[in-house]
Amino acid sequence: MSPDDNQDSLPAPIEIENLRYHFRNTYGLTEAQIKKMLVSSARSLSTTLDQLYKSLEKEENLAEITHLGHNLKGVLLNMGELEWADIARRLEKSAAAGESENYREIARSIGKGAEYILRMAGE
Amino acid sequence: MSESYKILVVDDDPAQRTLLNMCLEQGHFKVIEAENGSEAFDILDREQDVRLVITDLDMPVMSGFQLIRKVREADLRYRYMVVLTSSEEKESLVKALSLGADDYISKPVMPEELRLRVESGVRLLRLEIQEELILSMAKLAEYRSDETGYHLERIQHYTRTLARDLASKHPELGISLPLAEEFARVSPLHDIGKVAIPDAILHKPGKLTPEEFKVMKTHAAIGGQLLKDIQHKSGSPYLKVAYEVAMFHHERYNGKGYPIGLKGDDIPVAARIVTLADMYDAMTSERCYKNPFSHEETKKIIVEQRGEHLDPRMVDSFLAQEDIWLAIADRFDE
């Protein structure tokens, strides 16, 4: 896959209100717990994306990209962001299969899609 | 139902740990977190009361696979281990299960599925606790009688030795190696019915009168009935074998035993095995009413009872493994 080819096919950006709804309705969390999960998810996403960007600045380490793609997928699944998780899953699978992809662009797309939630990582 | 259980959540992603923690605390579990397998193993080694583990597989330092292997290899209390996996990771799942994981849960974790998986683990751990309780009852019964020291340990080892040998030499008996182990595990329960025998009879230094002997003989049926009642309530196959051992270990191959007078192969095979184990141990041990017999004296009596009191196949197996029996007696000497 390559987001370069078809930017329009990317999922809608991750909305905080959708995340709140997901944590409240799927997991029955209280408002305080939802706040904690938003911050915790933001930090996990931020840490993993930073590691991915750093990894991609060096010579491509496909094993590391696979691992980080796997972690991204897990965080996004828990957030209920299934379409974004699917992009992370494809990144993981492509790297695991040793395929030549524009991994930087895929990582940037995920970072852009997660822009709002990533702002909570510093809270 | 599960207030007392502690669950260890192992994942390198703090958000995943936090989410699992919140879901599990809704079910009144106490959650402990670790960020990799190494940290988790240290916790399990230190905190024996952590009985449930939910672990990710792909982690730095020590993976979930390595953790499962290490926990199963170490001589720790049994831990119910659930692995976190995604639906497309079938190979990883099979590997984890083959290393000793008990169950799995797919990501993203759904609270209802998590609750059901964890409750399965709690049920299994409860069965284990019931088993431990029953074996403790056997110990209590042993303390009341004069069969102190290592009597139960010796019985277990004699039973295991005999059952394993019979499993290889006599397939018609239907003993598999796991079944041989089960016979050994339940063998300490054979005299559990003695808890109901009055002290004056149980500890009498001399020979019992016919009336007293009649009372003493009731211990087999009492123990058997007790275990049968528990077995009916729990449905545990383990307790069915325990019942057979307690109920029928005083039956004789020639049909002249008690409490029923079963004959030959009508006597459950586990009971026939424990009969010989118990007879050998009783004769070679000191009791309040007798000095111990030597191995040779005991062997002579056992051979005389071949086909009478004892199943001939049991006697032949005993004779073929005399050295092992002597080594067990020596190892657990009082």
Chai-1 contact restraints between the chains, C-beta under 6 A:
chainA,res_idxA,chainB,res_idxB,connection_type,confidence,min_distance_angstrom,max_distance_angstrom,comment,restraint_id
A,Y27,B,P111,contact,1.0,0.0,6.0,A-B,restraint_1
A,Q33,B,M22,contact,1.0,0.0,6.0,A-B,restraint_2
A,S40,B,P14,contact,1.0,0.0,6.0,A-B,restraint_3
A,S40,B,A15,contact,1.0,0.0,6.0,A-B,restraint_4
A,S40,B,T18,contact,1.0,0.0,6.0,A-B,restraint_5
A,S41,B,A15,contact,1.0,0.0,6.0,A-B,restraint_6
A,S44,B,D13,contact,1.0,0.0,6.0,A-B,restraint_7
A,S44,B,A15,contact,1.0,0.0,6.0,A-B,restraint_8
A,H70,B,D58,contact,1.0,0.0,6.0,A-B,restraint_9
A,G74,B,D13,contact,1.0,0.0,6.0,A-B,restraint_10
A,G74,B,K107,contact,1.0,0.0,6.0,A-B,restraint_11
A,V75,B,A15,contact,1.0,0.0,6.0,A-B,restraint_12
A,L77,B,K107,contact,1.0,0.0,6.0,A-B,restraint_13
A,L77,B,P108,contact,1.0,0.0,6.0,A-B,restraint_14
A,N78,B,L19,contact,1.0,0.0,6.0,A-B,restraint_15
A,N78,B,P108,contact,1.0,0.0,6.0,A-B,restraint_16
